Amino acid sequence: MKPLMILMIPVMLGCGSRGPLPTTPTPPGDGGIDGPLVPSDGPPLDSPRPDAWVDPHRPPLPVTARCTSGWCMIPAGSFTMGSPPWEMCRNWSDTMETQHKVSLTHSYEIAATEVTQGQFGALMGYNPSSFTSCGQDCPVEHVRWHDAAAYCNALSAKNGLPPCYSCKASGSDVACTASQSIYGCAGYRLPTEAEWEFAYRAGTTSAYHSGDNNSCTGKDPKADAIGWYDLNAWQTIHPVAQKVPNAWGLYDMAGNTLEWTHDSCHKDLGSGAAVDPEPAATSNGRVLKGGSWLSFVRQLRGAYRTCGLAHTHSYLTGFRCVRTTQ
């Protein structure tokens, strides 16, 4: 039996004919390297959001999505990362989501979808997924951070680009580390947490890129429109690109699978302005974003973040790649 990293409730059904899946008692997205990262559901549900509040770092919205052949161009720019204290489902004192200005000085391309089982298998020669009966168009899952980094290297090699990670061994035993400042690498890599959240928001400042949430653990129509989560996913992953994309053409940034980012885990990113942030590796923890098919709707918010150990894997975790373009 493969070890699990994070999970929430007993799962009785899988995709297709798959039988019961193994479980642990830890909620998905709420467990990290030092235990639960979100201690409560945050302020009262009727906590007001000031109507006059406007993100001063919000970039202009594009007229059309700039996506070609499965990749979307993201412009350099600045935004406010994290969530305001009044955002529904955010803990009032939660330092995990402290707001701060972030400036990204490099434009980059990001995959329009999570890496699929078909893409991963074709490039790596194996498929680590638990939900194999779901099909080649379903996101690959049960991948460790190291597996995701190795895939990025393989994609770089396929396209004649330099690797961004130094990897040892191969297959499911591969172990990778960043070999250079990640923004300066010309090959494919995992997005930094700031790049991931900037891409998710696509110029918006609401809890979801589809608008503000109206629930923390129940059904939410704005979440239904953009992602698969515990109350609409029927306890399984789904093929990519079945929900509405964000304004920059990206699918499944909320739900389906949690996504590995490049960054090491830090519980408090601080309130100071940051330029091209790349938190130093102080542990084996790596940041996960986006929520999964088993997450509560509050975990689909753009600011939501959690951590997992780089060498662990789960049927909740997948990834997508990026590449610096300028």
C-alpha positions as CSV (number, residue, x, y, z in Angstrom):
1,M,0.0,0.0,0.0
2,K,1.4,3.4,-0.9
3,P,1.8,5.9,2.0
4,L,-0.5,8.9,2.1
5,M,0.4,12.4,2.9
6,I,-2.9,14.1,3.6
7,L,-6.6,13.1,3.7
8,M,-9.9,14.1,5.2
9,I,-12.6,11.4,5.5
10,P,-13.0,7.7,4.6
11,V,-13.4,7.4,0.9
12,M,-15.7,4.6,-0.1
13,L,-15.7,5.0,-3.9
14,G,-13.0,5.5,-6.5
15,C,-13.1,6.3,-10.2
16,G,-14.6,3.6,-12.4
17,S,-14.4,0.2,-10.8
18,R,-11.8,1.1,-8.1
19,G,-12.7,-0.2,-4.7
20,P,-12.2,1.5,-1.2
21,L,-9.2,3.8,-0.8
22,P,-7.0,3.8,2.3
23,T,-7.6,6.7,4.7
24,T,-6.0,8.6,7.5
25,P,-7.8,11.0,9.9
26,T,-5.9,14.2,8.9
27,P,-8.0,16.7,6.9
28,P,-6.8,17.5,3.4
29,G,-5.0,20.8,3.1
30,D,-5.1,21.4,6.8
31,G,-2.1,19.2,7.7
32,G,1.5,20.3,7.1
33,I,4.9,19.5,8.3
34,D,4.1,20.9,11.8
35,G,0.5,19.8,12.1
36,P,-2.7,21.7,11.2
37,L,-2.0,25.0,9.5
38,V,-5.6,26.4,9.6
39,P,-6.8,26.1,13.2
40,S,-10.4,27.2,12.6
41,D,-12.8,28.2,9.9
42,G,-12.0,31.9,10.5
43,P,-14.3,34.8,11.4
44,P,-18.1,34.6,11.6
45,L,-19.7,33.9,8.2
46,D,-21.5,37.3,8.3
47,S,-18.3,39.2,8.8
48,P,-18.5,42.2,6.4
49,R,-16.1,43.0,3.6
50,P,-15.7,46.7,3.2
51,D,-17.3,47.6,-0.2
52,A,-14.8,50.4,-0.8
53,W,-11.7,48.1,-0.6
54,V,-9.8,47.8,-3.9
55,D,-6.5,46.1,-4.4
56,P,-4.1,48.9,-5.4
57,H,-1.8,46.3,-7.0
58,R,-4.4,44.8,-9.3
59,P,-3.1,44.5,-12.9
60,P,-5.4,45.3,-15.8
61,L,-7.5,42.4,-17.0
62,P,-6.6,41.0,-20.4
63,V,-9.1,41.4,-23.2
64,T,-8.5,37.8,-24.3
65,A,-6.6,34.8,-22.8
66,R,-3.1,34.5,-24.3
67,C,-3.1,30.7,-24.6
68,T,-1.5,28.6,-27.3
69,S,-1.0,24.8,-27.6
70,G,-1.9,24.2,-23.9
71,W,0.3,27.0,-22.5
72,C,-0.9,30.5,-21.3
73,M,1.3,33.5,-21.1
74,I,1.3,35.4,-17.8
75,P,2.7,39.0,-17.9
76,A,5.1,40.3,-15.3
77,G,3.3,42.4,-12.8
78,S,2.4,43.2,-9.1
79,F,-0.5,42.0,-7.0
80,T,-1.5,41.6,-3.3
81,M,-0.8,38.1,-2.2
82,G,-2.8,36.5,0.6
83,S,-6.2,37.4,2.0
84,P,-7.7,40.3,3.9
85,P,-8.8,39.6,7.5
86,W,-12.4,39.9,6.6
87,E,-12.4,37.2,3.9
88,M,-14.9,34.5,4.7
89,C,-13.4,31.3,6.0
90,R,-10.1,32.9,6.8
91,N,-9.0,32.9,10.5
92,W,-8.7,36.4,11.7
93,S,-5.2,35.8,13.1
94,D,-4.0,33.4,10.5
95,T,-0.4,34.3,9.5
96,M,-0.5,31.7,6.7
97,E,-2.4,34.2,4.6
98,T,-0.8,37.6,5.6
99,Q,-1.4,40.1,2.8
100,H,1.7,41.6,1.2
101,K,2.6,43.2,-2.1
102,V,4.5,40.9,-4.5
103,S,6.2,42.1,-7.7
104,L,7.1,39.5,-10.4
105,T,9.6,40.9,-12.8
106,H,9.6,38.0,-15.2
107,S,6.8,37.0,-17.6
108,Y,6.2,33.2,-17.7
109,E,4.1,30.6,-19.4
110,I,2.1,28.1,-17.4
111,A,0.3,25.0,-18.4
112,A,-3.4,25.6,-19.0
113,T,-4.2,22.3,-17.2
114,E,-2.7,20.1,-14.6
115,V,-0.4,17.5,-16.0
116,T,-2.5,14.5,-17.1
117,Q,-1.8,10.8,-16.7
118,G,-1.3,10.5,-20.4
119,Q,1.3,13.3,-20.5
120,F,3.1,12.0,-17.5
121,G,3.2,8.4,-18.7
122,A,4.3,9.3,-22.2
123,L,7.3,11.3,-20.9
124,M,8.3,9.4,-17.8
125,G,7.4,5.8,-18.8
126,Y,5.2,5.1,-15.8
127,N,2.0,6.2,-14.2
128,P,2.0,6.6,-10.4
129,S,-1.8,7.5,-10.2
130,S,-4.3,5.7,-8.0
131,F,-7.2,6.7,-10.3
132,T,-5.9,5.0,-13.4
133,S,-9.3,3.9,-14.6
134,C,-10.3,7.6,-14.8
135,G,-8.4,7.9,-18.1
136,Q,-5.5,9.5,-19.8
137,D,-7.1,13.0,-19.6
138,C,-7.4,12.9,-15.8
139,P,-4.7,14.7,-13.8
140,V,-1.8,12.5,-12.7
141,E,-1.8,12.2,-8.9
142,H,0.0,10.3,-6.2
143,V,3.1,12.2,-7.3
144,R,5.8,13.4,-4.9
145,W,7.4,16.9,-5.2
146,H,10.5,15.1,-6.5
147,D,8.4,13.3,-9.2
148,A,7.0,16.6,-10.4
149,A,10.4,18.2,-10.5
150,A,11.8,15.3,-12.5
151,Y,8.9,15.6,-15.0
152,C,9.8,19.3,-15.5
153,N,13.4,18.3,-16.2
154,A,12.2,15.7,-18.7
155,L,10.0,18.2,-20.4
156,S,13.0,20.6,-20.6
157,A,15.1,17.9,-22.2
158,K,12.4,17.1,-24.7
159,N,12.4,20.7,-25.8
160,G,16.1,21.3,-25.8
161,L,16.1,23.4,-22.7
162,P,18.4,23.3,-19.7
163,P,17.2,21.5,-16.6
164,C,16.1,23.6,-13.6
165,Y,16.6,20.8,-11.0
166,S,19.5,18.5,-10.1
167,C,18.0,14.9,-9.8
168,K,19.5,11.6,-8.7
169,A,18.1,8.1,-9.4
170,S,15.1,7.6,-11.6
171,G,11.5,6.5,-11.7
172,S,9.6,6.6,-8.4
173,D,13.0,6.8,-6.5
174,V,14.1,10.1,-8.1
175,A,15.2,12.8,-5.7
176,C,15.6,16.4,-6.9
177,T,16.9,19.8,-5.7
178,A,16.9,23.2,-7.3
179,S,20.2,23.7,-9.0
180,Q,20.0,27.5,-9.4
181,S,17.9,30.6,-8.8
182,I,14.6,29.3,-10.3
183,Y,13.5,32.5,-12.0
184,G,16.7,32.6,-14.1
185,C,16.3,29.0,-15.4
186,A,15.3,28.8,-19.0
187,G,13.8,25.3,-18.7
188,Y,10.5,24.0,-17.3
189,R,10.0,24.0,-13.5
190,L,7.3,24.2,-10.9
191,P,5.8,27.6,-10.3
192,T,6.8,29.5,-7.2
193,E,3.9,30.0,-4.8
194,A,3.7,33.7,-5.8
195,E,3.6,32.8,-9.5
196,W,0.9,30.2,-8.8
197,E,-1.3,32.7,-6.9
198,F,-0.8,35.5,-9.4
199,A,-1.9,33.1,-12.2
200,Y,-4.9,31.9,-10.2
201,R,-6.2,35.4,-9.5
202,A,-5.8,36.6,-13.1
203,G,-6.4,40.2,-11.9
204,T,-9.2,39.4,-9.4
205,T,-9.1,40.1,-5.7
206,S,-12.0,37.9,-4.6
207,A,-11.7,34.7,-2.6
208,Y,-12.1,32.6,-5.8
209,H,-11.2,33.9,-9.2
210,S,-14.9,33.5,-10.0
211,G,-16.0,35.8,-7.1
212,D,-16.4,35.8,-3.4
213,N,-17.4,32.7,-1.6
214,N,-20.7,32.2,0.4
215,S,-19.8,29.0,2.2
216,C,-16.9,27.4,4.1
217,T,-17.9,23.7,4.0
218,G,-21.2,23.6,2.1
219,K,-22.1,23.9,-1.6
220,D,-21.0,27.1,-3.3
221,P,-22.2,27.9,-6.9
222,K,-19.1,30.1,-7.5
223,A,-16.9,27.1,-6.6
224,D,-19.1,24.7,-8.6
225,A,-18.4,26.7,-11.7
226,I,-14.6,26.5,-11.5
227,G,-13.6,23.4,-9.6
228,W,-14.2,19.8,-8.3
229,Y,-14.4,19.6,-4.5
230,D,-15.9,17.3,-1.9
231,L,-19.6,18.1,-2.5
232,N,-19.6,18.0,-6.3
233,A,-16.8,15.6,-7.2
234,W,-18.4,12.3,-6.1
235,Q,-15.2,11.2,-4.3
236,T,-13.1,11.0,-7.4
237,I,-10.9,13.1,-9.7
238,H,-12.2,14.2,-13.1
239,P,-10.7,14.9,-16.6
240,V,-9.0,18.3,-16.8
241,A,-10.6,21.3,-18.4
242,Q,-14.3,20.4,-17.6
243,K,-14.9,23.5,-15.6
244,V,-14.8,27.3,-16.4
245,P,-11.3,28.6,-16.8
246,N,-10.1,31.9,-15.2
247,A,-9.7,35.1,-17.1
248,W,-6.2,34.0,-18.2
249,G,-7.4,30.7,-19.6
250,L,-6.3,28.4,-16.8
251,Y,-8.4,25.4,-15.8
252,D,-8.7,23.6,-12.5
253,M,-6.7,26.1,-10.5
254,A,-9.3,25.3,-7.8
255,G,-10.0,21.7,-7.0
256,N,-9.4,18.4,-8.8
257,T,-5.8,18.0,-7.4
258,L,-3.7,20.0,-5.0
259,E,-0.7,21.4,-6.9
260,W,2.9,21.3,-5.8
261,T,4.8,24.6,-6.0
262,H,8.5,25.1,-6.1
263,D,8.7,26.8,-2.7
264,S,9.7,25.5,0.6
265,C,7.1,25.9,3.4
266,H,7.0,28.9,5.6
267,K,4.0,29.5,7.8
268,D,4.3,33.3,7.7
269,L,5.4,35.1,4.5
270,G,5.3,38.4,6.4
271,S,3.6,41.7,5.4
272,G,6.6,43.3,3.7
273,A,6.8,43.9,0.0
274,A,8.6,41.2,-2.0
275,V,10.2,41.0,-5.4
276,D,10.4,37.6,-7.2
277,P,10.1,35.8,-3.8
278,E,11.7,32.4,-3.5
279,P,11.7,31.3,0.1
280,A,14.8,29.6,1.2
281,A,14.6,25.8,1.9
282,T,14.6,25.4,5.7
283,S,12.9,22.0,5.7
284,N,11.7,19.3,3.4
285,G,8.2,20.8,3.3
286,R,6.8,22.2,0.1
287,V,3.8,24.5,-0.5
288,L,0.6,23.0,-2.0
289,K,-2.1,25.2,-3.5
290,G,-5.5,25.0,-5.1
291,G,-7.5,22.4,-3.1
292,S,-8.5,19.0,-4.4
293,W,-11.5,16.8,-5.2
294,L,-11.8,16.0,-1.5
295,S,-11.4,19.6,-0.2
296,F,-13.9,21.9,1.5
297,V,-14.9,24.9,-0.6
298,R,-12.8,27.2,1.7
299,Q,-9.7,25.4,0.5
300,L,-10.4,26.4,-3.1
301,R,-9.7,30.1,-2.3
302,G,-6.7,31.7,-4.1
303,A,-5.0,32.6,-0.8
304,Y,-5.4,29.2,0.8
305,R,-2.0,27.4,1.3
306,T,-0.8,24.3,3.0
307,C,2.4,22.1,3.0
308,G,3.4,18.6,2.4
309,L,6.7,16.7,2.7
310,A,8.5,16.6,-0.7
311,H,9.0,12.8,-0.5
312,T,5.4,12.0,0.3
313,H,2.5,11.4,-2.1
314,S,-1.2,11.2,-2.0
315,Y,-4.1,10.7,-4.5
316,L,-4.9,14.3,-3.8
317,T,-1.7,15.8,-5.2
318,G,-0.8,16.8,-8.8
319,F,1.0,19.7,-10.4
320,R,1.5,21.9,-13.5
321,C,4.7,23.3,-15.0
322,V,5.8,26.8,-15.8
323,R,8.7,28.4,-17.8
324,T,10.3,31.9,-17.5
325,T,9.9,33.6,-20.9
326,Q,11.4,37.0,-20.3
